């Protein structure tokens, strides 16, 4: 509404006083909504696209009237533009976090044409709460932030520590995302932790949502009432690549558990090693009789997945015929049905890699994604010949 008010005051004659008033109000709102690293307060990547569609022409309208745009408007645009590249995979699509749906490639290309920096994406967005690991042609984007404030959480998801993985122009691991149509039917599932590539404890989402009537939920969505409070992340350069360590306490109050995820990407991008751990806080213990959890990796529909014969891994064939192998040597690996909601042509069936365990018996799961052109037989021979390298913990 404030953007429309600025447009109206700029387009009408003798509106100098209203231009100043509208510009001041818009500046205050931009300072509230756009975080210092350029992300939106809702933590939804799609909000950046929606705002820039309006703010870039508004900047031009000020120039056309020979009026200096408000500094807050220019600063907000300058901060937001790098975030477009931060969330973008090699195929041009945005990562699917917190309500993000299908990306309009033409629209995004148009917006990026206004980006004067043209540099490599930043690695860490601490205020918005995301990390990006780039190596070779491989990209990993990780959610390392708490849920947004309740007032802007109506589209936020319970996807803390979830990640997406892409290689070149092929997306491999994704979150399910949100469909462009039929949102209300899919919304409860799409916002749940189970719809994200992360760990879910006792089939319970790491965030809780307000219980609302169907009509109110349709009109306004359901804000988050509780979720992770302490979300920590730390990245460092190690001998073989980049190591990211992150944790969240979304399961602490109800289950007495803290989720810790460690990711390491090799320098050439050909390997990602990970470990997910559930543990009580120091001096504490798990609450309740049940300590079951599941580790999920949702696959992009374009990936062809085949479980290896020993049930410890999955072979992944990408559209360009590159082969990646997922392995978890100490755990049984299942391949189950999933759904990709953010397709341009609507929801699509896909698969997910699932590992189930009990936190009291096996609190930690180690896994890896490895790029290889070797046949499954060669991969099995190599796996039997040696153990996976230890993460530098």
C-alpha positions in Angstrom: 0.0 0.0 0.0 2.9 2.4 0.8 4.5 1.7 -2.6 1.2 2.4 -4.3 0.9 5.6 -2.3 4.4 6.7 -3.5 3.4 6.0 -7.1 0.2 8.0 -6.8 1.9 11.0 -5.2 4.7 11.0 -7.9 2.2 10.7 -10.8 -0.1 13.5 -9.6 0.7 17.2 -9.9 1.4 19.4 -6.9 1.9 16.6 -4.5 5.3 17.6 -3.0 4.0 17.3 0.6 2.5 13.9 0.0 5.7 12.7 -1.8 7.7 13.5 1.3 5.1 11.9 3.6 4.8 8.7 1.6 8.5 8.4 1.1 9.1 8.7 4.8 6.6 6.0 5.7 8.0 3.7 2.9 11.5 4.2 4.2 10.5 3.3 7.7 8.7 0.2 6.5 11.7 -0.9 4.3 14.0 -0.5 7.3 11.7 -2.8 9.3 11.2 -5.4 6.7 14.6 -5.6 4.9 17.3 -7.1 7.2 20.9 -5.8 7.1 22.0 -8.7 4.9 19.3 -8.0 2.4 16.8 -10.8 3.4 13.2 -10.2 4.1 11.9 -10.4 7.7 9.6 -13.3 6.8 12.6 -15.4 5.6 10.7 -16.2 2.4 12.9 -15.8 -0.6 9.9 -15.1 -2.8 9.2 -11.9 -0.8 12.4 -10.4 -2.4 11.1 -11.0 -5.9 7.6 -9.5 -5.1 9.2 -6.4 -3.5 11.8 -5.8 -6.2 9.1 -6.0 -8.9 7.6 -2.9 -7.4 10.6 -1.1 -6.0 12.8 -1.1 -9.1 10.1 0.7 -11.2 9.5 3.0 -8.3 13.2 4.0 -8.3 12.9 4.8 -12.0 9.7 6.8 -11.4 11.6 9.1 -8.9 14.3 9.6 -11.5 11.7 10.4 -14.2 10.3 13.1 -12.0 13.9 14.4 -11.3 13.4 13.7 -7.6 16.1 11.9 -5.6 14.8 8.5 -4.4 14.8 8.1 -0.6 18.2 6.7 0.6 16.3 3.9 2.4 14.8 2.8 -0.9 18.2 2.7 -2.7 19.9 0.9 0.3 17.1 -1.7 0.4 17.5 -2.5 -3.3 21.3 -2.6 -3.0 21.0 -5.1 -0.2 18.3 -7.2 -1.7 19.9 -7.8 -5.2 22.7 -10.0 -3.9 20.2 -12.2 -2.1 18.6 -13.1 -5.4 21.9 -14.8 -6.4 22.3 -16.3 -2.9 19.1 -18.3 -3.1 19.5 -19.2 -6.8 20.5 -22.7 -7.9 22.4 -23.4 -11.1 19.2 -24.1 -13.1 18.0 -20.5 -12.2 15.4 -21.6 -9.7 15.2 -20.4 -6.1 15.7 -22.6 -3.1 12.4 -23.7 -1.5 12.3 -22.2 2.0 9.4 -20.7 3.9 6.7 -20.5 1.3 8.8 -20.2 -1.8 7.1 -21.7 -4.9 8.0 -22.0 -8.5 10.4 -19.4 -9.9 9.6 -17.4 -13.0 12.9 -17.7 -14.8 12.1 -14.8 -17.2 11.0 -12.5 -14.3 14.1 -13.4 -12.3 16.4 -12.8 -15.3 14.8 -9.4 -15.7 15.4 -8.5 -12.0 19.0 -9.7 -12.2 19.7 -7.4 -15.1 19.5 -4.6 -12.6 22.2 -6.2 -10.4 25.3 -4.1 -10.8 27.6 -6.2 -8.7 27.6 -9.4 -10.8 29.8 -11.1 -8.2 29.8 -14.6 -6.7 26.9 -15.1 -4.1 27.8 -14.4 -0.5 28.4 -17.4 1.7 26.7 -16.4 4.9 23.5 -14.4 5.5 23.5 -14.2 9.3 20.6 -11.9 9.8 18.2 -13.8 7.6 19.6 -17.1 8.8 21.0 -19.0 5.8 24.3 -20.5 4.7 25.5 -21.3 1.2 28.4 -23.7 0.4 29.8 -23.5 -3.2 32.5 -25.8 -4.5 33.2 -26.6 -8.2 29.7 -27.0 -9.8 28.1 -28.0 -6.5 25.9 -25.8 -4.3 24.4 -26.4 -0.9 22.0 -23.9 0.6 21.1 -24.5 4.3 18.4 -23.0 6.6 20.3 -22.0 9.8 17.8 -19.5 11.3 14.9 -19.5 13.8 11.4 -18.9 12.6 10.5 -15.3 11.8 8.4 -13.1 14.2 4.9 -14.4 14.7 3.3 -11.4 12.8 5.1 -12.4 9.6 5.2 -16.1 10.0 2.0 -17.0 8.3 3.9 -18.7 5.4 7.0 -19.7 7.4 7.9 -23.4 7.4 9.3 -25.7 10.1 12.4 -26.5 8.1 15.3 -25.6 10.4 18.6 -27.1 9.3 17.1 -28.4 6.1 19.2 -28.0 3.0 19.1 -28.2 -0.8 21.8 -29.6 -3.1 22.4 -28.9 -6.8 25.1 -29.9 -9.2 25.5 -27.6 -12.2 22.0 -27.1 -13.7 20.6 -30.2 -11.9 18.9 -30.0 -8.5 19.3 -33.2 -6.5 18.0 -32.6 -2.9 15.2 -30.1 -2.4 12.5 -29.2 0.1 8.9 -29.9 -1.1 8.1 -26.2 -1.5 4.7 -24.6 -1.8 2.4 -24.9 -4.9 1.3 -21.8 -6.8 -2.3 -23.0 -6.8 -4.3 -25.1 -4.3 -2.2 -23.8 -1.5 -4.7 -24.3 1.2 -5.0 -28.0 0.6 -1.2 -28.5 0.7 -0.3 -25.8 3.2 -0.2 -28.0 6.4 2.0 -30.6 4.8 4.2 -28.2 3.0 5.0 -26.3 6.2 5.7 -29.4 8.3 9.2 -30.6 9.0 8.5 -33.8 7.2 8.3 -31.8 3.9 11.9 -30.7 4.3 15.3 -32.4 3.9 16.2 -32.5 7.5 15.7 -34.6 10.7 12.2 -35.0 12.2 11.8 -36.2 15.8 8.9 -38.5 16.6 7.0 -37.3 13.4 6.7 -33.9 15.1 7.5 -30.6 13.4 10.2 -28.4 15.0 7.7 -25.5 14.9 4.1 -25.4 16.1 1.4 -23.5 14.4 -1.8 -21.7 15.6 -4.9 -23.8 15.4 -7.3 -21.8 13.2 -10.6 -22.4 11.5 -10.4 -23.4 7.8 -11.7 -20.0 6.7 -9.2 -18.0 8.8 -6.4 -20.3 7.7 -7.4 -19.7 4.1 -7.4 -15.9 4.5 -4.5 -15.4 6.7 -2.5 -18.6 7.2 -1.5 -19.9 10.6 1.3 -18.1 12.4 4.0 -20.0 14.2 3.5 -20.1 18.0 6.8 -21.8 19.0 9.9 -23.3 17.5 13.7 -23.2 17.6 15.0 -20.3 19.8 18.7 -21.0 19.8 19.9 -21.8 16.3 23.7 -21.8 16.0 25.9 -22.2 13.0 29.7 -22.1 12.5 31.6 -22.6 9.3 35.4 -23.0 8.8 37.8 -23.9 6.1 39.4 -27.2 6.7 42.1 -29.2 4.8 39.7 -31.0 2.5 36.9 -28.4 2.1 34.5 -26.3 4.0 32.9 -27.5 7.2 29.5 -26.2 8.6 28.3 -27.1 12.1 24.7 -26.1 13.0 22.2 -26.9 15.7 18.7 -26.0 16.9 16.6 -26.5 20.0 13.2 -26.9 18.4 12.8 -30.3 20.1 14.2 -29.4 23.5 11.2 -28.3 25.5 9.0 -31.2 24.4 11.4 -34.0 23.9 14.6 -32.9 25.6 16.6 -33.2 22.4 18.9 -30.9 20.4 19.4 -31.5 16.7 23.0 -31.0 15.5 23.9 -31.2 11.8 27.4 -31.2 10.4 28.1 -30.8 6.7 31.4 -30.8 4.8 31.7 -30.1 1.1 35.0 -31.1 -0.6 37.1 -28.5 -2.4 36.1 -29.8 -5.8 32.4 -30.2 -4.9 32.4 -33.9 -5.7 31.5 -35.0 -2.2 29.3 -33.9 0.7 29.7 -35.6 4.0 27.1 -35.2 6.7 26.2 -36.3 10.2 23.0 -35.7 12.1 22.9 -36.1 15.8 20.2 -36.0 18.5 21.3 -35.4 22.0 20.0 -34.1 25.3 21.6 -30.9 26.8 24.5 -31.4 29.1 23.2 -33.1 32.2 19.8 -33.7 30.7 18.0 -36.7 29.2 15.4 -37.5 26.5 11.8 -36.9 27.6 9.1 -39.5 27.0 9.1 -43.1 26.1 9.5 -42.6 22.3 12.8 -41.4 20.8 12.2 -42.4 17.2 13.3 -40.0 14.5 13.7 -40.0 10.7 16.2 -38.4 8.4 14.7 -37.3 5.1 16.2 -36.2 1.8 13.6 -35.2 -0.8 14.8 -35.7 -4.3 14.0 -33.5 -7.3 11.5 -35.2 -9.8 14.2 -35.1 -12.5 16.5 -37.4 -10.5 16.2 -41.1 -11.1 16.8 -43.0 -7.9 17.6 -46.7 -7.4 18.3 -48.3 -4.0 21.6 -50.3 -3.9 21.3 -54.0 -3.3 22.8 -53.8 0.2 20.1 -51.3 1.3 22.8 -48.9 2.6 22.7 -46.5 -0.3 20.9 -45.0 -3.3 22.2 -44.4 -6.8 21.1 -41.1 -8.3 21.1 -40.4 -12.0 20.8 -36.7 -13.0 19.2 -35.5 -16.3 22.7 -34.9 -17.7 23.6 -38.5 -16.9 25.9 -37.6 -14.1 25.8 -40.2 -11.3 25.7 -39.4 -7.6 25.6 -42.0 -4.9 24.1 -41.5 -1.4 25.4 -43.8 1.3 24.9 -44.4 5.0 27.0 -47.4 5.8 25.8 -47.9 9.4 22.0 -47.6 8.7 19.3 -49.1 6.5 18.3 -46.7 3.7 14.8 -46.6 2.4 13.5 -45.1 -0.8 9.9 -43.8 -0.4 7.3 -41.7 -2.2 7.4 -37.9 -1.9 5.9 -34.9 -3.7 7.5 -31.9 -5.3 5.0 -29.1 -4.8 6.8 -26.2 -6.5 6.7 -27.3 -10.1 5.5 -24.9 -12.8 3.0 -27.6 -13.9 1.7 -28.3 -10.3 2.6 -31.0 -7.8 4.7 -33.9 -9.1 5.4 -37.3 -7.7 9.0 -37.9 -6.7 11.1 -39.9 -4.2 12.7 -39.3 -0.9 15.6 -41.0 0.9 14.6 -42.0 4.4 16.7 -43.3 7.4 14.9 -44.2 10.6 16.5 -44.7 14.0 16.0 -44.4 17.7 17.9 -41.7 19.5 18.5 -43.8 22.6 20.0 -46.6 20.6 21.7 -44.7 17.7 21.7 -41.0 18.3 23.9 -40.2 15.3 23.6 -41.0 11.5 26.5 -40.5 9.1 25.9 -40.1 5.4 27.4 -38.9 2.2 26.6 -37.7 -1.4 29.4 -38.6 -3.8 29.6 -37.7 -7.5 30.8 -40.6 -9.6 30.6 -41.9 -13.1 31.4 -45.4 -11.9 28.9 -48.2 -12.3 27.1 -49.5 -9.2 29.3 -52.6 -9.2 32.4 -50.5 -9.0 30.8 -48.2 -6.4 30.0 -51.3 -4.2 33.5 -52.6 -4.6 35.0 -49.3 -3.5 32.6 -49.1 -0.6 33.5 -52.6 0.6 37.2 -51.9 0.3 37.3 -48.9 2.6 35.4 -47.0 5.2 34.1 -43.4 4.6 36.5 -40.7 5.9 35.8 -39.3 9.3 34.4 -35.8 9.6 36.9 -33.4 11.3 34.7 -32.9 14.3 
